[in-house]
Amino acid sequence: MDVIEKMLKAQEREPFPKLLGITCDEVKEGYARCKMVVTEKMLNIFGSAHGGAVFSLLDESFQLACNSHGKVAVALNLSITYVKGALPGDILISEVVEKSRTNRTAVYDASVKNGEGELVATGQALAYRKKEAPEFLR
């Protein structure tokens, strides 16, 4: 079993994404795509997806993309800009793409789109890369 397969097995046991119904469609080195369906429990006071739910989807994709190289990688910064609201029943798809990687840091572009391909949020992320392998590889 390779790094990505082991990471996805570990992600399946991760409790927080399960709360939001986040699933992962694709992971390869430096890339991840995850999705979730907006439910009534995710709404803000205006009846659209709460920013925290959208952020969590983006963060899950970021976690998978930056840990896909077999080294522990943790978030140093993740910024998000909300562009469009999402309503109950909308499918949201988050993609995170690695743009630069050194021994210690890596930079990522991120987006969340709805099922029609419209941009819901965009972001950038910075990961700190440690020397050791993640627990799921040990």
C-alpha positions in Angstrom: 0.0 0.0 0.0 1.5 3.4 -1.0 1.5 6.7 0.9 -1.8 8.0 -0.6 -3.7 4.7 0.0 -2.6 4.7 3.6 -3.4 8.4 4.1 -6.9 7.8 2.6 -7.5 4.9 5.0 -6.5 7.2 7.9 -8.8 9.9 6.5 -11.7 7.4 6.5 -11.3 7.1 10.3 -11.1 10.9 10.8 -14.2 12.0 12.8 -14.6 15.7 11.8 -15.1 15.3 8.1 -17.7 12.6 8.8 -19.7 15.2 10.8 -20.0 17.3 7.6 -20.3 14.4 5.2 -17.0 15.3 3.4 -15.8 12.6 1.0 -12.6 12.6 -1.1 -12.8 12.0 -4.8 -9.2 12.1 -5.8 -5.8 12.5 -4.2 -2.4 12.5 -5.9 0.9 14.1 -4.9 0.2 17.7 -4.3 -3.4 17.6 -5.2 -6.8 16.7 -3.6 -10.4 17.0 -4.5 -13.2 16.6 -1.9 -16.9 17.2 -1.8 -19.9 17.6 0.5 -23.6 18.3 0.2 -24.8 21.4 2.0 -27.4 20.4 4.6 -29.8 22.3 6.8 -27.4 21.8 9.8 -24.7 23.8 7.9 -26.7 27.0 7.3 -26.0 30.5 8.7 -28.6 33.0 9.7 -29.2 33.9 6.1 -30.1 30.4 5.0 -26.9 29.7 3.0 -23.9 27.5 3.8 -22.0 28.8 6.9 -18.5 30.0 6.1 -17.1 27.5 8.6 -18.5 24.6 6.7 -17.1 25.8 3.4 -13.7 26.5 5.1 -13.7 23.0 6.6 -14.2 21.4 3.2 -11.3 23.5 1.8 -9.2 22.6 4.8 -9.8 18.9 4.4 -8.6 19.0 0.8 -5.6 21.0 1.9 -4.7 18.5 4.6 -4.8 15.6 2.0 -2.8 17.5 -0.7 0.0 18.7 1.6 0.4 15.3 3.3 0.5 13.3 0.1 4.3 13.3 -0.1 4.8 11.1 3.0 6.0 13.8 5.4 4.0 15.4 8.2 2.7 18.7 6.9 0.7 21.1 9.0 -1.1 24.3 8.2 0.8 27.6 8.8 -1.9 29.7 7.1 -5.1 29.2 5.2 -6.9 32.2 3.8 -10.3 32.1 2.1 -12.3 34.5 0.2 -16.0 33.8 -0.1 -17.4 34.6 -3.6 -20.9 33.1 -3.8 -23.4 31.6 -1.3 -24.4 27.9 -1.4 -27.8 26.6 -0.6 -29.1 23.5 1.0 -28.8 20.6 -1.4 -25.9 22.2 -3.3 -22.9 19.9 -3.9 -19.6 21.7 -3.1 -16.3 20.5 -4.6 -13.0 21.7 -3.2 -9.8 21.4 -5.2 -6.3 22.1 -3.8 -3.2 22.3 -6.0 0.4 22.5 -4.9 2.2 25.5 -6.5 5.6 25.3 -4.7 7.3 22.9 -2.3 10.6 23.1 -0.5 12.0 20.8 2.3 10.2 23.0 4.9 7.2 24.7 3.3 4.7 24.3 0.5 2.2 26.7 -1.1 -1.2 25.7 -2.4 -4.0 27.3 -4.4 -7.5 26.3 -3.4 -11.1 26.6 -4.7 -14.6 25.6 -3.8 -17.1 25.3 -6.6 -20.8 24.3 -6.7 -22.1 21.5 -8.8 -22.6 23.9 -11.7 -19.0 24.9 -11.7 -19.5 28.3 -10.2 -16.9 29.6 -7.8 -18.1 29.7 -4.2 -14.7 30.4 -2.5 -11.1 30.7 -3.3 -8.0 30.5 -1.1 -4.3 30.1 -0.6 -2.6 27.9 1.9 0.9 27.5 3.4 2.1 24.3 5.0 5.0 23.6 7.2 6.7 20.3 6.3 8.3 18.3 9.1 11.1 15.8 8.7 9.2 12.7 10.0 6.7 10.5 8.3 3.1 10.7 9.5 1.8 8.2 12.0 -0.3 6.4 9.4 2.9 5.4 7.6 4.8 4.1 10.7 
